[in-house]
Amino acid sequence: MRLHRSVTVEKPLDTVFGYLSDFTTTTQCDPGTVKTVRTSGDGGFGTEYLNTSAFAGRDDGQDTPR
């Protein structure tokens, strides 16, 4: 299966790239994301995030220390 989605926005390319590159913005564009926190790095290559998502009303528990 392939899924393709296109979105046209009237913003400069560098603004759009910056927004999409900042994974902490996922709560604004992904309805399944509950919370995303940068845990290390500056947002560039190698940066790590902790993402909490909900599916079918259930939290995936990724923000719970283990």
MONOR-V454863 format. One record per residue. RES is the residue in one small letter. SS is DSSP state (2 for helix, 1 for strand, 0 for the rest). OMEGA is omega as a letter, one per 30 degrees, with the letter a starting at -180 (999 if undefined). Layout:
BEGIN
RES,SS,OMEGA
RES,SS,OMEGA
END
This chain:
BEGIN
m,0,l
r,0,l
l,0,l
h,0,l
r,0,l
s,0,l
v,0,l
t,0,l
v,0,l
e,0,l
k,0,l
p,0,a
l,2,a
d,2,l
t,2,l
v,2,l
f,2,l
g,2,l
y,2,a
l,2,l
s,2,l
d,0,a
f,2,l
t,2,l
t,2,a
t,2,l
t,2,a
q,2,a
c,2,l
d,0,a
p,0,l
g,0,a
t,1,l
v,1,a
k,1,l
t,1,a
v,1,l
r,1,a
t,1,l
s,1,l
g,0,a
d,0,a
g,0,l
g,0,a
f,0,l
g,0,l
t,0,l
e,1,a
y,1,l
l,1,a
n,1,l
t,1,a
s,1,l
a,1,l
f,1,a
a,0,l
g,0,a
r,1,l
d,1,a
d,0,l
g,0,a
q,0,l
d,0,l
t,0,l
p,0,a
r,0,999
END
